[in-house]
Amino acid sequence: MAGVGSYLKKHTEALVKDVGLEAACAATGKSKATLGRYYSDSEEHSDRFMPIDAVAALEEAARYPHVTSALSELRGITISYDAERKNSPEGDGGVNSDVIALSQRFAMLMAEYQQSIEDGIITINEAKRLLRETLALQHVLIDMKLHLEEEAGNGHT
């Protein structure tokens, strides 16, 4: 459970930072200190996790459902995220635009990886940047999946 707990705490921290600490306090009715305990990796807080109602309130305000996504990944479940994101262009170019965005994001991930591995060590900050790029790539793939499902449902080939 230690690995799972640490994984969930990292995603809880990402959720709070996505919303912003002040806004997270307002949305949950929790203090900064309490929210900090939910994602603290110190031994004294290892058994403290954010209540599900607080997660739901924060994920409603967040750009991405960080904790829900982490929970689904732990179970090997793929979820479809259907809210508007920065990877969804206003004009919605469909699958063709998704393929271009996918290529661009993958190139960015590979560039970040190359830079990170240059010295043979991936630091915590480099790992965080790689994680951000991986999440951005995941968002593009979800957009593409939704567009493909839409086209398949409409009988397009």
N, C-alpha and C positions, 0 to 999 in steps of 0.2 A: 504493500500500500504506500510505502514511502515514495516510490517513483511516481505513482499515480497522484498522490497528494501534491508533490512538487510541481507536476505538470499542470494540475488544476489551479494551483496558486499562481503560476506564471500567466495562465490565461485570465485569471481573475484580475491580476495586475494590469494586463493589457486592456481589459474591459474598462477598468476604472480610468486608466490614462486616456483611452479613446473618448470617453465621456467628459473627462476633466474632473479633477478632484473636488472642486467646489460644487460643480453641477451634480456629481455623484452623491455628495453629501445631501444636497437638496432633494434629489430623486429618491434616496433611500431613507432619509431621516437619521442617518448614521453620522457619527463624527469622523473627522479625518483619521484620528487614532484608531477607531474601530475598523474603518475600511482598511487601514494599513495592516492591522493584525490579520485580516482575512487573506492577505497575500504575502505576509511575512514568512521568510524561510527559517526564522530562529526557532530553536527547539521548544521554547515556551509557548509558541503559537502553532506548533505543527498540527494540532488537532482542531484548529479553528478554521472554519470555512464559511463563506458567505451564504446566508439563507437564500433559498430559491426565489422567494418573492423579491428580494433585493436584486438578484441576478436578472429576473424578468424585467424589473423597472429599469435597470441600467441598459439591458440589451435593447429595450424599446428606444432608448435615446442614442445608442451607439451606432456607428456606421457598419458594424459587423457583429454577429452573435458569438463572441469569443468563447464563452464558457459552454454554450450549447454545442458549438462546433467541436470543442475539445472533448466533451462527453461523448459525442457521436463517434469521433475518431477512436476513442478508447474502446468502443464496442465494435469497431470495424464497419460503421454505418456511414454512408454518404448522404449528406443532406443537400437540398437545393435551396439556395438563398435567393429570394425573389424580390428584394427591395432595390430601389434605384441606387446605383453606386457610380463612382467616377469612371468606371470602365464602360458604362452604358452611355454611348454618345446620344446627344439630343435627337439627332436624325435617325438613330437606330438603324445602322447599315446592315444588320443581320449577320449571317454566318461569315460572309466575306470580310466584313470589318473585324469580326472576332478572330479570324485566322491571322490577320495582320497584327492585331493587338497581342495575340498569343505569341507570335514570332518576336515582336518587340520586347515583351515581358520576359520571354525565355532568354533572349540575348542579354537583357539587363541582369537576370539571375546569373548567367554564366560569367558575365563581366565581374559581378560582385564576388562570385566564387573564385575566379582567377586571382583577383586582387587579395582576397582573404587567405588563400592557400600559398601565396607567393613565398612566405617565410617558413612554410611547413607547419604553421600553428594557426588555428582559427580561434581568435580571442572571443570573449563574451560579446563585445560590441560588434565584432564581425559576424558572429552567429546571429545576433539580433537583426542586423541588416539583411542577412541571408533569409531569415525567417520572414521579415517584411516583404522581401521580393517573392518568396514562396507563396505567401498569402495573397499578394497581388496577382500572381500567376493563377492561383486557385480561383480567384474572383473572375478572371477572364474565362477560365474553363467552364465555370458555372454559367456565365452569360452565354457561352457557345452552346452548352448543353440545352439551355432553355430555348435558344433560337432553333436548334435542331429538333427539339421536341415539338415546338410550334409548327415548323415546316412539315414534320412527319404527320402531325395531327391534321394539317390542312391538305394533305395529299400531294404536297410538292415533292419533287425528287431531287 
